[in-house]
Amino acid sequence: MPVQLICLPFAGAGASFFWPWRSLDPRVTVRALQLPGREKRIDDEPFEDVEGAADALVAELIADPGLDEGPVALFGHSLGAVLAYELARRLRASGVAVARLFVSGSPGPWSPRARRATGLDDEQFLAEVETLAGYRHAAFDDPDMRGMLLPVLRADVEMHENYRPEPHAPTDVGVTALRGARDDLVTAEELAGWAAVTTGGCEQVELPGGHMYLTDSARAVLSIVVSRCTPVPAGRG
């Protein structure tokens, strides 16, 4: 059976970022979760905190009968990495077998963020996010699009910057932590912090590129997913 890869987006992004991934590797079924406030959920209020977001998303996943159709793995980049971690914990607590957790472009969850964009005025906020993310979406240069997208980006950034995980017992889900080899925002040492979340082993993988390496490395990421997701009993254990 193909690996079911549950994908969580970075701040400000929607599920559509992962749609091109769906046709890249027949061994992986890419399932991107849509966060409120964007795309088909544009009228919904954005999440305010990571814990509440994870509670809502895991309820959505567990209610889906398709969750039993193959090994489940999770992938998240930046904000998506901490969301994927919290989802992995909740899925395991619900009896769902999780083959692997893939966290990307993010320090370990107990690493405080030294720089904050929350509270800055619009121009300063966008400039700081551009520095922190390593890119700026062209939509923010259009006044109408900016007015629509900025509140969601602000909510996501604040949610990420305020995230302080509880000192949970480590999960038994193995972790693969990925970064771009030229990522100036997340060092290899910071990435190593993910080892503290698991008793199932943690490996670090570097791919060519900077913080947003995954925009050019989707096939490589999916190949890593397949190679790490050894067969496990699918669905609820």
N, C-alpha and C positions, 0 to 999 in steps of 0.2 A: 504493500500500500504506500502511496506517496506520503511524505511527511507533511503534516498540516502546520504551516508556519504562520503563527498569529503575529502580525506586525503592528507596532505602535509608533506613531510619527513623532518627530521633533516639534519644538514649539512653533506654533503658527501654521503647521502643515496639516493636510488632510489625508484621508485614505488614498486619494488619487495618486499621491506620490509613489505608492507601491504597485499601482495597477500595471505598469509595464513589466513588472517582475513576473506576472502570472503566466506569461508565455515563454519564459526563458529556460525552464528546466522541468520536464515532465515528472521528475521525481519529487517535486515540491508543489503542494497546493498552497498558494499564497492567499491568506485571509487577512486583509487590513481592517483594523477596527477604526470606525469613524468617531472622532470626538465631537461633542456638541459645539455649536457656534460657527461651523464651517460647512461648505459644500451642501450635501442634502440635509444636514442638520443646522443650517444657518440660522434658523429661528429659535434654536434652543440656547439656553444660557450656558456659557462655558463652565467647566468644572472649576472649583475654587481651591481644592487641595488634592494632593496625590492619593491620600487614603480614601477619600470619598469617591474619587474617580475610579480607583481600583475596585471598590465595592460595587459600583454601578456596572463596570465593564465585566466583572466576573459573573455577575448575575445574568448578563446578556449572553455570555459564552455558555454557561452551564445550561441555560434554557434551550440551546441550539442542539437538536438531535444529531446534527452533522459532526459534533465533537467526537463521536465514536468512530469516525471513518478512517482513522489512521493515527500514527504517533503524533503527539502534539509537541511543538516547540514554540518558543517565543523569541521575537527579535524586536529590539527597540533602540533607537538612536537618540542620544542626549536626554531630553525629557522622557522620550519613549523608553529609554533604558531603565529608569527608576519605575515607570509604570509597568514595564514587563516584569521586573523583579517582584513588585507587589502582587501582580497577577499570578505569577508562578507560585508564590506562597499561598495565595487563596485557592488556586486550583488544586494544589496538593492537599490542603486542609479539607477540600471537598471530595477527595478521593480520585481526582483525575491524574492519570499517569502523565507526567511531563518529561519528555525525552531529553530536553536540553534548554538552557536559557542563554540567549545570545544578547550581550549588552555591548553597545557601540558608542564610541565618542563620549564617554562619561566617566568621571572618577568614581571610585567606590562610593556607595551611598552615605557613608559616614564622613566623607570629605567635605568640609564646609566650603562654599563658594566665596572666594576672596573678593570678587567684584560683583556688584549688583546694578541692575538696570531699573528695577522697580522704584517708582517715585520720581524719575526724571521726566522733564517735559518731552514732548513728542520728538523733537529733533535730536535731543540728547539721548533719548531712549533708543531711537532707531540707530543712531551712530554706535551706541554701546552694544546693542544686539548684533550689529554688523561686525563689530570687533570680536565679540564673544563667539559668534557662529561662523565667522569667516566668509560671510556672503550677505548680500542684500537683494531681496526679491524686487524685480522691476515694478511690481504692482504697487509698491509703497511710494513710487514717484508719481502716481496718478492720484489726484486729490480725492476723487470719488471712491476709488478702490481702497485708498488709505483709510478713509472714514469707516469703511465696512470691515477692514481686516485688522486695524490697529487694536480695537478692544479685545479681540481674541488673542492676538499675540501678547498683549499686556497680561491677560489672565493666565496664559500658559507660562510666561516667564516668571510671574509672581508665584505661581504654583510650584515651579521648579526651585526657585530661590528660597522659598519658605519650607521646603521639604526637609523634615528631620525624622528619619525612621526610628521606630521604637527598637530597643535592643532585643530583637527577636532571637530565638534559637536559630542556628543556621539551618537552611533548607537542605534537603538531600539531593536537590536537582543540580547536576553538573553545570558549570558555567564556562562559556567561551567569551572572552572579553576582547573586542576588536577596536582598533584605532588606525587612522592614517599615519603612515610613517613620518609625515611632515606636519602632523597636527601640533600647532603651537598652543592649543588651548588645553589639551589633556595629555599629560606626560605618561610615559610608560610606568613610572612609579605610582602615579595617581590611579592608573588603570589597574594596577596590581591590588588595589584596595578591595576589588570584588572577591578576592579569595576569602575574605572574612565572612561572606554571606552563605557559604556552602560547605558541607561535608563531602560533597560529591566530586570534588576536584575542580580546579580553575586553571584554564590555560589562557595565554595572551597570544593574539595573532595581529600582525601588522600587515596592512595592504598599502599599495602605492597611493599617495595623495595626502591631502591635508584633512582638516576636520570634517569636511563633507565628501570624503573619499567615496562614499557609497553611491554617489550620483554616477560614477564611472565604473563601479566595481560590482554591480548587481550579480552578474554571473559568478564571479569569484565568491561572493558572500553565499549564494545558494549552494555552490559546490561544497563550501565549508559546512553548511548546515547538513547536507546529505551525509558527508563523511563522518560527522560527529553524532548523528542520530541513529545509533544502533537500535535494532528492534527491541521494543518494549511492549508489554500488554497495552493495547490501545484503549483509550477511554477511561471509564471509571474503574478504579482498582478494587 
